[in-house]
């Protein structure tokens, strides 16, 4: 999101909440960005299996898209946004691929998606489709819980300069720059965070198995601190605070965000295999289950999405026998 010129806020076709749109309006105003509200439209019954000809099928699809555009227009009119808010609805499926295609078409810099509601004590869990969206969207994805940010939001940049397995050296720098840009424009502050462990462990059931000998605590912490400070020096970043916590990030980051009263945590997704697949499950999925604030996931600049630009279904597509094409 170097230019931060285009923000897309996803509006679920049947959702009653407009949290993603409202957050998009605030960020668009703060960053001088353009905002679009987008809804992917699809109904499996609107196919040649239920219509006599293609003209009537096309009319039915266009009517559904028009109704969703009218809904988006109504939501747009209720937003507190100084700039012009564009709206767009398109017949496309599955929804996570439709959102990615819209990001590609618009060369968007940020996608905002509202998390499904959770219980009083349980954080909302993402569906498989939503995780696919986070994995495969080329632009940063902001997952919002719908809570209003403070007037001076606190943004946590979660860094991992010691990470391996294909970690891109520029990813931490991108996390910091993005966090700083949002904080600067929104009148907030950035707080750098890093969790470190004295040795490599594997989780087996309820137990952790050490995979390498532990180094002295002072030596290990020094190495991690130097790596974090090197990233800060490289980017010229001066966060309001820097916290190094011993332990796993999926434990330390939610606790740190809760103590700080953070509005947003920014972390990276990491490519871990030769096929370029983005894995966020090992850390980010567990983090999200406990995180008390919004989460922004950033990918390496070299990432390329596997999602095709061509929309599905086509006008003359036959109804699927089992399921639908997807990621």
C-alpha positions in Angstrom: 0.0 0.0 0.0 2.7 2.4 -1.0 0.4 5.0 -2.5 -2.7 4.2 -0.5 -4.8 5.5 -3.4 -7.5 2.9 -3.6 -9.3 1.1 -0.8 -12.0 -1.6 -1.3 -14.4 -2.4 1.5 -16.2 -5.7 1.1 -19.9 -5.6 1.8 -21.4 -9.0 2.4 -24.6 -9.5 0.3 -26.7 -10.4 3.3 -24.9 -8.8 6.2 -26.6 -6.1 8.2 -23.4 -4.6 9.6 -21.6 -1.8 7.7 -18.4 -1.9 9.8 -16.0 -2.5 6.9 -17.6 0.4 4.9 -17.3 2.7 7.9 -13.7 1.8 8.6 -12.9 2.2 4.9 -14.4 5.7 5.0 -12.3 6.7 8.0 -9.1 5.4 6.4 -9.9 6.9 3.0 -10.4 10.3 4.6 -7.3 10.0 6.7 -5.1 8.9 3.8 -6.6 10.8 0.9 -7.5 7.5 -0.7 -10.4 6.6 -3.0 -13.0 4.3 -1.5 -15.1 1.7 -3.2 -17.9 -0.5 -1.7 -18.0 -3.8 -3.4 -20.4 -6.7 -3.3 -20.0 -10.0 -5.2 -23.4 -11.3 -6.4 -24.4 -14.9 -7.0 -27.4 -17.2 -6.8 -27.1 -20.8 -7.9 -30.7 -20.9 -9.0 -30.2 -18.2 -11.5 -28.8 -20.5 -14.2 -29.9 -22.1 -17.5 -31.4 -24.9 -15.4 -34.2 -22.6 -14.3 -34.6 -20.2 -17.2 -35.8 -20.9 -20.7 -33.3 -18.7 -22.6 -30.2 -16.7 -22.1 -32.0 -13.3 -22.4 -34.2 -14.0 -19.4 -31.2 -15.4 -17.5 -29.2 -12.3 -18.3 -32.1 -10.1 -17.2 -32.5 -11.9 -13.9 -28.8 -11.6 -13.1 -28.7 -7.9 -14.1 -31.7 -7.3 -11.8 -30.0 -8.9 -8.8 -26.8 -6.9 -9.4 -28.9 -3.7 -9.7 -30.6 -4.4 -6.4 -27.3 -4.9 -4.7 -26.0 -1.6 -6.2 -29.0 0.2 -4.8 -28.2 -1.3 -1.4 -24.6 -0.1 -1.7 -25.7 3.3 -2.7 -27.8 3.5 0.4 -24.9 2.4 2.6 -22.6 5.0 0.8 -25.1 7.8 1.5 -24.9 7.1 5.2 -21.1 7.2 5.5 -19.2 10.1 7.0 -16.7 10.5 4.2 -15.5 13.7 2.7 -14.5 12.2 -0.7 -16.6 10.4 -3.3 -17.4 6.8 -2.5 -17.8 4.6 -5.5 -20.0 1.5 -5.5 -19.8 -1.7 -7.5 -21.5 -5.0 -7.6 -20.7 -7.8 -10.0 -22.0 -11.3 -10.8 -19.1 -13.5 -9.7 -18.4 -16.5 -7.6 -17.0 -17.8 -5.3 -17.0 -14.6 -3.2 -13.4 -14.7 -2.0 -12.1 -15.0 -5.6 -14.5 -12.3 -6.7 -13.0 -9.9 -4.1 -9.5 -10.8 -5.3 -10.5 -10.2 -8.9 -11.8 -6.8 -8.0 -8.6 -5.9 -6.2 -6.7 -6.9 -9.3 -9.0 -5.0 -11.7 -8.7 -1.8 -9.6 -5.1 -2.3 -8.6 -6.3 -1.7 -5.0 -4.0 -0.9 -2.2 -6.1 -2.3 0.7 -9.0 -4.7 1.1 -11.2 -4.4 4.2 -13.3 -7.4 5.3 -15.5 -7.6 8.3 -15.1 -10.7 10.5 -18.2 -12.8 11.3 -19.7 -12.1 14.7 -18.5 -14.2 17.6 -19.9 -15.0 21.0 -19.5 -12.8 24.0 -16.2 -14.4 25.0 -15.2 -16.2 21.8 -13.4 -14.4 19.0 -15.0 -14.9 15.6 -13.5 -17.7 13.5 -12.9 -17.3 9.8 -14.4 -19.7 7.4 -12.2 -21.7 5.0 -13.2 -19.3 2.2 -12.2 -16.2 4.2 -8.8 -17.8 5.0 -8.3 -18.4 1.3 -9.0 -14.8 0.7 -6.3 -13.7 3.2 -3.9 -16.2 1.7 -4.4 -15.3 -1.9 -5.2 -11.6 -2.0 -2.2 -9.7 -3.4 -3.1 -6.5 -1.5 -3.0 -6.2 2.3 -6.2 -7.5 3.9 -7.6 -5.8 7.0 -9.9 -8.0 9.0 -12.1 -5.9 11.3 -14.1 -6.9 14.2 -16.4 -3.9 13.8 -15.1 -2.0 16.9 -14.6 1.7 16.3 -11.0 2.8 16.6 -9.9 5.5 19.1 -9.4 9.0 18.0 -5.7 8.4 18.3 -5.4 4.7 17.3 -2.6 2.5 18.6 -1.1 0.3 16.0 1.1 -2.7 16.7 3.7 -3.7 14.1 4.5 -7.4 14.7 8.0 -8.0 13.5 9.9 -11.3 12.9 13.4 -10.5 11.6 14.8 -13.9 12.8 12.1 -15.9 11.0 13.2 -18.4 8.4 11.5 -20.8 6.0 11.3 -18.3 3.1 10.8 -15.2 5.2 11.3 -12.2 2.9 13.8 -9.7 4.3 11.7 -6.8 3.1 8.5 -8.0 4.8 9.2 -6.5 8.2 10.1 -3.2 6.5 6.8 -3.3 4.6 4.9 -4.0 7.9 6.5 -1.0 9.5 5.9 1.4 6.6 2.3 0.4 6.3 1.7 0.7 10.1 3.4 4.1 10.1 1.4 5.4 7.2 -1.9 4.4 8.8 -0.9 5.9 12.1 0.4 9.1 10.6 -2.7 9.8 8.6 -5.1 8.7 11.4 -3.3 10.6 14.1 -2.2 7.5 16.0 1.0 5.8 17.1 3.0 2.7 16.1 4.3 0.2 18.7 6.8 -2.4 17.5 6.5 -5.9 18.9 8.6 -9.1 18.6 8.3 -12.4 20.4 11.4 -14.6 20.7 12.2 -18.0 22.0 15.4 -19.3 23.4 15.3 -22.5 21.3 13.3 -24.1 18.5 10.3 -26.1 19.7 7.6 -28.2 18.1 4.1 -28.5 19.6 3.1 -32.2 20.0 -0.4 -32.4 21.5 -0.3 -30.4 24.7 3.5 -30.6 25.0 6.4 -28.7 23.4 9.4 -30.7 22.2 12.7 -28.8 22.1 14.4 -29.3 18.7 17.6 -27.5 19.4 19.7 -26.8 22.5 18.8 -23.6 24.4 21.2 -20.7 24.4 21.6 -18.4 27.4 18.7 -16.1 27.8 20.8 -12.9 27.7 22.6 -14.0 24.5 19.4 -15.0 22.7 17.5 -11.9 23.6 20.5 -9.7 22.5 20.5 -11.4 19.1 16.8 -10.8 18.6 17.0 -7.2 19.8 19.8 -6.4 17.4 17.8 -8.0 14.5 14.8 -5.8 15.4 16.8 -2.7 15.8 18.5 -3.3 12.4 15.0 -3.3 10.8 14.1 -0.1 12.6 17.3 1.5 11.5 16.9 0.4 7.9 13.4 1.9 7.6 14.2 4.9 9.7 11.3 4.0 12.0 10.9 5.4 15.5 8.0 3.6 17.1 6.4 5.0 20.2 7.5 1.8 22.0 9.4 -1.4 21.3 8.5 -4.6 23.2 10.5 -7.8 23.0 8.6 -10.7 24.8 9.9 -14.2 25.4 7.4 -16.7 24.2 5.4 -17.7 21.2 3.9 -14.8 19.1 0.4 -16.4 19.1 0.5 -16.0 22.9 2.5 -12.8 23.3 0.9 -10.6 20.6 -2.7 -10.9 21.8 -1.6 -10.2 25.4 0.5 -7.2 24.3 -2.4 -5.8 22.2 -4.7 -6.2 25.1 -2.4 -4.4 27.6 -1.7 -1.6 25.1 -5.4 -1.2 24.1 -4.4 -1.6 20.5 -6.8 -0.9 17.7 -4.9 -2.7 15.0 -2.1 -5.3 14.7 -0.1 -5.6 11.5 1.7 -8.8 10.7 3.1 -10.6 7.7 2.1 -13.7 5.8 5.0 -16.0 4.9 5.7 -18.1 1.8 7.1 -21.3 3.1 7.3 -23.8 0.2 8.7 -24.0 -3.4 5.3 -23.5 -4.9 4.9 -20.0 -3.4 1.8 -20.9 -1.3 1.2 -18.4 1.5 0.9 -20.0 4.9 -0.5 -18.0 7.7 -2.0 -20.9 9.7 1.0 -21.6 11.9 0.8 -18.2 13.6 -1.8 -15.8 12.3 -4.7 -18.2 12.6 -3.9 -18.8 16.2 -3.3 -15.1 16.8 -6.6 -14.1 15.3 -8.5 -16.5 17.6 -7.2 -14.5 20.6 -6.5 -11.0 19.2 -8.7 -8.3 20.8 -8.3 -5.9 17.9 -8.3 -5.7 14.1 -5.7 -7.5 12.1 -3.9 -6.4 8.9 -2.0 -9.1 7.0 0.7 -8.0 4.7 2.4 -10.2 2.0 5.9 -10.0 0.4 6.1 -7.6 -2.5 7.0 -10.5 -4.8 3.8 -12.4 -4.1 1.6 -13.2 -7.1 -1.9 -14.5 -6.6 -3.0 -17.8 -8.2 -6.6 -16.5 -8.7 -7.5 -16.1 -12.4 -8.8 -12.8 -13.6 -11.6 -14.3 -15.6 -14.9 -14.3 -13.7 -17.0 -17.4 -13.1 -19.7 -18.4 -13.8 -20.0 -17.3 -17.4 -23.4 -16.4 -18.8 -23.8 -19.8 -20.4 -22.1 -21.8 -17.6 -24.0 -25.1 -16.8 -25.1 -25.5 -13.2 -22.4 -27.3 -11.1 -23.1 -30.9 -10.3 -21.2 -30.9 -7.0 -19.8 -27.7 -5.5 -18.4 -24.8 -7.4 -15.0 -24.0 -8.8 -12.8 -22.4 -6.1 -9.3 -22.1 -4.7 
